[in-house]
């Protein structure tokens, strides 16, 4: 049985600093509370998304690309200490700092420092 939800009323009361992902999760949670059924929320929460952490980028000619070999260093446009972009399904959703997540320095992660605002704000 389909349940209706007033999305316009929900979006009118949203805080301007809430990210699109947070808004989606909140709408899903409200819908689940109102219907008393969590199956729909579980289905949404299981949707796979592609997440990337962009350390930087470089533009080089194909000839230089073909010359790259093991141990080659490609300079990126980001500098050490600058925030990295966290991209979900092609959209920048956050920025953060690269951190070591294990004592043996073999794994890295990202500590989020900024959540990008509503659609169109903060995208690069």
Backbone as ProteinMPNN parsed JSONL, in Angstrom:
{"seq_chain_A": "XXXXXXXXXXXXXXXXXXXXXXXXXXXXXXXXXXXXXXXXXXXXXXXXXXXXXXXXXXXXXXXXXXXXXXXXXXXXXXXXXXXXXXXXXXXXXXXXXXXXXXXXXXXXXXXXXXXXXXXXXXXX", "coords_chain_A": {"N_chain_A": [[0.843, -1.176, 0.0], [0.678, 2.149, -0.935], [1.985, 5.068, 0.543], [1.38, 8.513, 1.118], [3.378, 11.494, 1.174], [4.066, 14.711, 2.261], [6.158, 16.368, 0.54], [6.803, 19.001, -0.17], [6.051, 20.513, 2.088], [7.815, 19.423, 3.887], [10.302, 20.159, 2.8], [10.124, 22.906, 3.011], [10.475, 23.406, 5.668], [13.05, 22.694, 6.111], [16.412, 23.123, 7.229], [18.704, 25.46, 5.912], [21.338, 24.665, 5.868], [21.474, 21.937, 5.735], [22.599, 18.968, 4.275], [21.998, 17.456, 1.009], [21.983, 14.63, 1.223], [21.512, 14.252, 3.951], [18.97, 15.374, 4.111], [17.502, 13.569, 2.537], [17.743, 11.234, 4.072], [16.419, 12.081, 6.375], [13.802, 12.542, 5.409], [13.174, 9.936, 4.641], [13.242, 8.684, 7.138], [11.17, 10.056, 8.479], [9.0, 9.294, 6.9], [9.004, 6.563, 7.408], [8.413, 6.57, 10.148], [5.845, 7.672, 10.106], [4.38, 5.79, 8.667], [4.895, 3.503, 10.018], [6.226, 1.404, 9.036], [9.27, -0.074, 8.21], [10.413, -1.192, 6.013], [10.563, 0.14, 3.533], [12.41, 2.184, 4.081], [14.643, 0.662, 4.708], [15.135, -0.425, 2.2], [15.894, 1.846, 0.775], [18.196, 2.592, 2.19], [19.888, 0.549, 1.506], [20.715, 1.038, -1.058], [23.332, 1.092, -3.296], [26.024, 3.393, -3.558], [28.513, 5.247, -5.337], [31.469, 6.245, -3.953], [34.028, 8.609, -3.869], [37.249, 9.864, -3.067], [38.813, 12.693, -3.849], [41.998, 13.383, -4.483], [43.323, 15.105, -6.079], [44.014, 16.468, -9.365], [45.386, 16.233, -12.692], [46.452, 17.569, -15.793], [47.806, 16.277, -18.623], [49.735, 15.86, -21.622], [49.035, 13.23, -24.026], [51.35, 12.026, -25.007], [53.195, 12.38, -22.903], [51.88, 10.892, -20.975], [52.14, 8.323, -22.005], [54.807, 7.918, -21.553], [55.05, 7.482, -18.881], [56.104, 5.492, -16.164], [56.802, 2.845, -13.802], [57.143, 4.185, -10.592], [57.054, 6.789, -11.435], [56.268, 10.228, -10.91], [53.422, 12.15, -10.744], [52.572, 15.413, -10.708], [49.95, 16.896, -8.823], [47.045, 19.09, -8.779], [46.3, 19.857, -6.22], [47.598, 20.953, -3.078], [49.738, 19.864, -0.359], [48.012, 19.498, 2.664], [45.783, 20.915, 1.838], [42.184, 20.773, 1.662], [40.529, 17.708, 0.691], [38.229, 16.6, -1.822], [35.131, 14.963, -1.252], [33.315, 12.822, -3.083], [30.17, 11.753, -4.127], [28.501, 9.66, -6.213], [29.268, 11.312, -8.383], [28.891, 13.909, -7.446], [30.064, 16.558, -5.442], [29.993, 16.202, -2.034], [31.145, 16.673, 0.378], [34.05, 17.922, 2.159], [37.364, 17.235, 3.264], [40.12, 16.18, 5.429], [43.022, 14.239, 4.822], [43.755, 11.431, 6.758], [45.607, 9.196, 8.929], [44.494, 5.969, 9.627], [45.239, 3.747, 11.012], [47.613, 2.485, 13.366], [49.954, 1.491, 12.23], [50.465, 2.954, 9.975], [49.526, 2.064, 7.494], [47.036, 2.379, 6.385], [44.727, 4.794, 5.167], [42.363, 7.459, 5.686], [39.558, 9.727, 5.537], [38.934, 12.631, 7.267], [36.083, 14.332, 7.797], [35.611, 17.738, 7.228], [33.971, 19.652, 6.262], [30.652, 19.864, 5.213], [29.111, 19.963, 2.162], [26.806, 22.432, 1.143], [23.278, 22.875, 0.206], [22.083, 21.745, -3.059], [24.101, 22.854, -5.715], [25.585, 24.685, -4.245], [28.865, 25.206, -3.324], [29.829, 23.294, -5.078], [32.391, 22.246, -7.284]], "CA_chain_A": [[0.0, 0.0, 0.0], [1.494, 3.359, -1.056], [1.715, 6.14, 1.488], [1.753, 9.819, 0.58], [4.178, 12.315, 2.068], [4.08, 16.091, 1.789], [7.561, 16.739, 0.359], [6.932, 20.454, -0.179], [6.005, 20.984, 3.467], [9.052, 18.985, 4.534], [11.435, 20.945, 2.323], [9.973, 24.288, 3.465], [10.934, 23.519, 7.047], [14.426, 22.239, 6.198], [17.46, 24.092, 7.502], [19.46, 25.727, 4.691], [22.663, 24.065, 5.938], [21.347, 20.49, 5.702], [23.049, 18.441, 2.986], [20.969, 16.671, 0.312], [21.93, 13.268, 1.763], [20.863, 14.327, 5.258], [17.54, 15.61, 3.879], [16.919, 12.318, 2.064], [17.648, 10.328, 5.221], [15.375, 12.589, 7.274], [12.504, 12.273, 4.776], [12.944, 8.49, 4.731], [12.943, 8.367, 8.538], [9.823, 10.564, 8.786], [8.042, 8.443, 6.199], [8.951, 5.302, 8.142], [7.706, 6.803, 11.407], [4.424, 7.904, 9.836], [3.718, 4.573, 8.19], [5.137, 2.409, 10.938], [6.884, 0.322, 8.294], [10.651, 0.277, 7.936], [10.883, -1.905, 4.832], [10.913, 1.111, 2.492], [13.635, 2.857, 4.493], [15.718, -0.305, 4.549], [15.42, -0.533, 0.772], [16.637, 3.051, 0.388], [19.508, 2.57, 2.825], [20.715, -0.475, 0.863], [21.086, 1.452, -2.406], [24.773, 1.358, -3.357], [26.478, 4.631, -4.196], [29.947, 5.28, -5.566], [32.101, 7.323, -3.204], [35.419, 8.826, -4.23], [37.956, 10.952, -2.416], [39.632, 13.255, -4.92], [43.222, 13.975, -3.955], [43.743, 16.146, -7.008], [43.972, 16.062, -10.764], [46.448, 16.793, -13.522], [46.232, 17.5, -17.231], [49.083, 16.075, -19.303], [49.573, 15.362, -22.994], [49.061, 11.777, -24.187], [52.745, 11.612, -25.187], [53.79, 12.275, -21.569], [51.214, 9.776, -20.31], [52.721, 7.091, -22.529], [56.174, 7.796, -21.028], [55.021, 7.188, -17.453], [56.46, 4.136, -15.78], [56.803, 2.578, -12.371], [57.887, 5.164, -9.812], [56.871, 8.145, -11.957], [55.491, 11.117, -10.052], [52.581, 13.09, -11.496], [52.143, 16.479, -9.798], [48.519, 17.176, -8.829], [46.71, 20.501, -8.568], [46.124, 20.115, -4.788], [48.826, 21.006, -2.285], [49.684, 19.17, 0.928], [47.262, 20.246, 3.666], [44.514, 21.419, 1.301], [41.116, 19.773, 1.806], [40.211, 16.85, -0.448], [36.801, 16.533, -2.092], [34.453, 13.675, -1.124], [32.353, 12.836, -4.18], [29.239, 10.63, -4.14], [27.799, 9.593, -7.499], [29.627, 12.43, -9.246], [28.593, 15.211, -6.834], [30.831, 16.851, -4.229], [29.092, 16.279, -0.878], [31.888, 17.074, 1.575], [35.493, 18.11, 2.039], [38.009, 16.762, 4.48], [41.567, 16.048, 5.514], [43.505, 12.863, 4.809], [44.276, 11.027, 8.069], [46.028, 7.806, 9.086], [43.473, 5.319, 10.445], [45.832, 2.652, 11.768], [48.89, 2.843, 13.966], [51.104, 1.078, 11.406], [50.526, 3.865, 8.821], [49.26, 1.363, 6.24], [45.713, 2.731, 5.86], [44.364, 6.194, 5.276], [40.943, 7.772, 5.624], [39.272, 11.156, 5.403], [38.197, 13.255, 8.359], [35.26, 15.361, 7.171], [35.715, 19.059, 7.844], [32.918, 20.515, 5.712], [29.591, 19.238, 4.424], [28.701, 20.913, 1.147], [25.417, 22.846, 1.332], [22.258, 22.422, -0.751], [22.498, 21.589, -4.447], [24.609, 24.036, -6.388], [26.473, 25.471, -3.379], [30.107, 24.529, -2.987], [30.304, 22.379, -6.123], [33.496, 22.771, -8.088]], "C_chain_A": [[0.889, 1.24, 0.0], [1.037, 4.407, -0.061], [2.129, 7.458, 0.849], [2.515, 10.601, 1.64], [4.253, 13.708, 1.469], [5.521, 16.585, 1.71], [7.755, 18.246, 0.371], [6.921, 21.01, 1.233], [7.286, 20.603, 4.191], [10.224, 19.848, 4.093], [11.336, 22.394, 2.771], [10.494, 24.472, 4.874], [12.388, 23.105, 7.211], [15.367, 23.393, 6.476], [18.308, 24.245, 6.238], [20.828, 25.051, 4.701], [22.615, 22.544, 5.947], [21.745, 19.993, 4.316], [21.919, 17.65, 2.323], [20.854, 15.252, 0.858], [21.244, 13.236, 3.118], [19.361, 14.539, 5.091], [16.851, 14.334, 3.431], [16.731, 11.342, 3.22], [16.546, 10.764, 6.175], [13.985, 12.325, 6.708], [12.165, 10.788, 4.885], [12.576, 8.102, 6.155], [11.543, 8.837, 8.914], [8.761, 9.69, 8.151], [7.887, 7.123, 6.945], [8.189, 5.464, 9.45], [6.206, 6.941, 11.173], [3.71, 6.633, 9.409], [3.883, 3.415, 9.148], [5.806, 1.218, 10.27], [8.292, 0.772, 7.937], [11.192, -0.403, 6.689], [11.314, -0.931, 3.743], [12.21, 1.831, 2.824], [14.813, 1.92, 4.32], [16.106, -0.452, 3.084], [16.232, 0.668, 0.296], [18.052, 3.002, 0.95], [20.443, 1.526, 2.22], [21.145, -0.085, -0.548], [22.582, 1.763, -2.432], [25.052, 2.682, -4.066], [27.99, 4.531, -4.363], [30.522, 6.488, -4.857], [33.56, 7.397, -3.602], [35.974, 9.947, -3.371], [38.965, 11.453, -3.439], [40.829, 13.965, -4.3], [43.722, 15.113, -4.83], [43.621, 15.635, -8.42], [45.123, 16.729, -11.497], [46.032, 16.646, -14.977], [47.601, 17.382, -17.89], [48.818, 15.576, -20.717], [49.682, 13.838, -23.042], [50.495, 11.279, -24.318], [53.437, 11.453, -23.834], [53.17, 11.126, -20.778], [51.836, 8.446, -20.732], [54.131, 6.854, -21.985], [56.207, 7.426, -19.547], [55.359, 5.73, -17.197], [56.41, 3.997, -14.276], [57.689, 3.592, -11.652], [57.746, 6.591, -10.305], [55.991, 8.949, -11.002], [54.731, 12.091, -10.949], [52.123, 14.165, -10.519], [50.648, 16.762, -9.96], [48.274, 18.648, -8.537], [46.443, 20.846, -7.104], [47.477, 20.133, -4.101], [48.619, 20.238, -0.987], [48.964, 20.063, 1.929], [45.961, 20.836, 3.158], [43.443, 20.351, 1.475], [40.931, 18.967, 0.522], [38.692, 16.81, -0.6], [36.299, 15.104, -1.894], [33.285, 13.732, -2.109], [31.491, 11.581, -4.1], [28.419, 10.71, -5.417], [28.032, 10.839, -8.347], [29.382, 13.808, -8.667], [29.414, 15.384, -5.559], [29.85, 17.024, -3.074], [29.802, 16.753, 0.383], [33.337, 17.333, 1.203], [36.118, 17.651, 3.344], [39.509, 16.701, 4.365], [41.931, 14.568, 5.499], [44.13, 12.573, 6.169], [44.721, 9.57, 8.015], [45.028, 7.143, 10.023], [44.002, 4.127, 11.229], [47.205, 3.078, 12.266], [50.085, 2.503, 13.09], [51.234, 1.891, 10.11], [50.229, 3.189, 7.479], [47.898, 1.712, 5.638], [45.422, 4.194, 6.127], [42.856, 6.343, 5.212], [40.79, 9.267, 5.441], [38.464, 11.596, 6.611], [37.418, 14.422, 7.757], [35.361, 16.667, 7.949], [34.611, 19.99, 7.392], [31.928, 19.664, 4.937], [29.104, 20.297, 3.449], [27.207, 21.173, 1.287], [24.477, 22.305, 0.273], [22.789, 22.432, -2.178], [22.957, 22.905, -5.047], [25.533, 24.885, -5.546], [27.707, 24.645, -3.075], [30.593, 23.551, -4.024], [31.421, 23.053, -6.886], [33.602, 22.051, -9.385]], "O_chain_A": [[1.767, 1.365, 0.854], [-0.161, 4.603, 0.147], [3.12, 7.512, 0.12], [2.326, 10.4, 2.839], [4.484, 13.85, 0.269], [6.05, 17.145, 2.67], [8.771, 18.729, 0.872], [7.714, 21.898, 1.547], [7.788, 21.367, 5.015], [11.054, 20.232, 4.918], [12.363, 23.06, 2.903], [10.911, 25.57, 5.244], [12.92, 23.153, 8.32], [15.145, 24.512, 6.012], [18.598, 23.255, 5.567], [21.426, 24.877, 3.639], [23.652, 21.914, 6.153], [21.289, 20.525, 3.304], [20.985, 17.221, 3.001], [19.749, 14.718, 0.951], [20.485, 12.313, 3.413], [18.564, 13.962, 5.831], [15.745, 14.035, 3.881], [15.687, 10.699, 3.335], [15.824, 9.93, 6.722], [13.083, 11.928, 7.446], [11.028, 10.42, 5.179], [11.688, 7.274, 6.359], [10.806, 8.117, 9.587], [7.746, 9.378, 8.773], [6.774, 6.619, 7.1], [7.404, 4.592, 9.823], [5.396, 6.406, 11.929], [2.548, 6.429, 9.759], [3.113, 2.455, 9.11], [5.934, 0.151, 10.87], [8.486, 1.873, 7.422], [12.355, -0.192, 6.345], [12.334, -1.154, 3.092], [13.029, 2.064, 1.935], [15.869, 2.33, 3.839], [17.287, -0.59, 2.767], [17.157, 0.516, -0.501], [19.006, 3.34, 0.249], [21.658, 1.607, 2.399], [21.888, -0.837, -1.178], [23.049, 2.609, -1.669], [24.394, 3.033, -5.045], [28.66, 3.816, -3.619], [30.12, 7.621, -5.119], [34.249, 6.379, -3.668], [35.252, 10.87, -2.994], [39.865, 10.718, -3.846], [40.688, 15.015, -3.673], [44.461, 15.982, -4.368], [43.179, 14.509, -8.652], [45.748, 17.662, -10.993], [45.335, 15.698, -15.339], [48.451, 18.26, -17.743], [47.795, 14.943, -20.977], [50.342, 13.23, -22.2], [50.826, 10.216, -23.792], [54.185, 10.496, -23.634], [53.857, 10.462, -20.001], [52.032, 7.554, -19.906], [54.6, 5.716, -21.957], [57.265, 7.093, -19.013], [54.937, 4.845, -17.941], [56.02, 4.924, -13.566], [58.83, 3.83, -12.047], [58.257, 7.516, -9.673], [55.085, 8.407, -10.37], [55.316, 12.765, -11.797], [51.366, 13.872, -9.594], [50.14, 16.857, -11.077], [49.176, 19.365, -8.102], [46.366, 22.028, -6.77], [48.393, 19.412, -4.495], [47.489, 19.991, -0.565], [49.267, 21.251, 2.033], [45.11, 21.224, 3.959], [43.745, 19.158, 1.442], [41.145, 19.469, -0.582], [37.959, 16.966, 0.377], [36.953, 14.148, -2.311], [32.391, 14.57, -1.989], [32.016, 10.471, -4.014], [27.732, 11.7, -5.669], [27.1, 11.361, -8.958], [29.643, 14.802, -9.345], [29.464, 14.495, -4.709], [28.975, 17.889, -3.125], [29.16, 17.183, 1.341], [33.79, 17.015, 0.104], [35.48, 17.677, 4.397], [40.098, 17.104, 3.362], [41.234, 13.743, 6.09], [44.929, 13.36, 6.676], [44.27, 8.805, 7.163], [44.736, 7.677, 11.093], [43.272, 3.553, 12.037], [47.868, 3.922, 11.663], [51.125, 3.154, 13.189], [52.036, 1.543, 9.244], [50.639, 3.693, 6.434], [47.635, 1.368, 4.486], [45.807, 4.756, 7.152], [42.156, 5.449, 4.737], [41.766, 9.984, 5.219], [37.435, 11.002, 6.935], [38.009, 15.383, 7.266], [35.215, 16.691, 9.171], [34.334, 20.997, 8.043], [32.317, 18.843, 4.106], [28.729, 21.398, 3.853], [26.43, 20.248, 1.522], [24.828, 21.388, -0.47], [23.814, 23.048, -2.468], [22.296, 23.934, -4.908], [26.219, 25.747, -6.094], [27.6, 23.508, -2.616], [31.689, 23.011, -3.873], [31.406, 24.264, -7.108], [34.478, 22.359, -10.193]]}, "name": "protein", "num_of_chains": 1, "seq": "XXXXXXXXXXXXXXXXXXXXXXXXXXXXXXXXXXXXXXXXXXXXXXXXXXXXXXXXXXXXXXXXXXXXXXXXXXXXXXXXXXXXXXXXXXXXXXXXXXXXXXXXXXXXXXXXXXXXXXXXXXXX"}
